Amino acid sequence: MPPHPKRKLSKGRRERRRSHDALEPASLVGCPNCGTMSLPQIVCPNGGFYKGREVISKKKEEKK
């Protein structure tokens, strides 16, 4: 048989241990160039801009 705790944990002690388990929604910011919502401090996935500079050049597809 597995070992059992000698004493019952109080509700306060149990809840303090679980206080870090709560999930928080990711904070999103709008890109100043295209307005797309994305995570802060990363390159905009839509336009390729970061802090007002173009970091990743996105080539526009030409329609035939």
HUMO-V623298 format. One record per residue. N is the residue number from 1. SS is DSSP state (h for helix, s for strand, l for the rest). OMEGA is omega in degrees with one decimal (NA if undefined). Layout:
n ss omega
N SS OMEGA
N SS OMEGA
This chain:
n ss omega
1 l -179.6
2 l 179.0
3 l 179.7
4 l 178.2
5 l -179.4
6 l -177.8
7 l 177.4
8 l 175.6
9 l 178.5
10 l -178.8
11 h 179.6
12 h 179.7
13 h 179.2
14 h -178.2
15 h 176.1
16 h 178.5
17 h -177.7
18 h -175.0
19 h -178.7
20 h -177.0
21 l -177.4
22 l 179.1
23 l 177.1
24 l 178.2
25 l 179.1
26 l 178.9
27 l -179.1
28 s 176.4
29 s 178.7
30 s 177.2
31 l -179.0
32 l -178.5
33 l -174.7
34 l 178.2
35 l 179.6
36 l 177.9
37 s 178.8
38 s 178.6
39 s 179.2
40 l 175.7
41 l 171.0
42 l 179.1
43 l 178.4
44 l -178.2
45 l -177.4
46 l -175.0
47 l -179.3
48 l -179.3
49 s 174.0
50 s -178.3
51 l 176.2
52 l 179.0
53 s 177.0
54 s -177.0
55 l 179.1
56 l -179.6
57 l 178.4
58 l 178.2
59 l 178.2
60 l -179.8
61 l 178.1
62 l 178.3
63 l -180.0
64 l NA
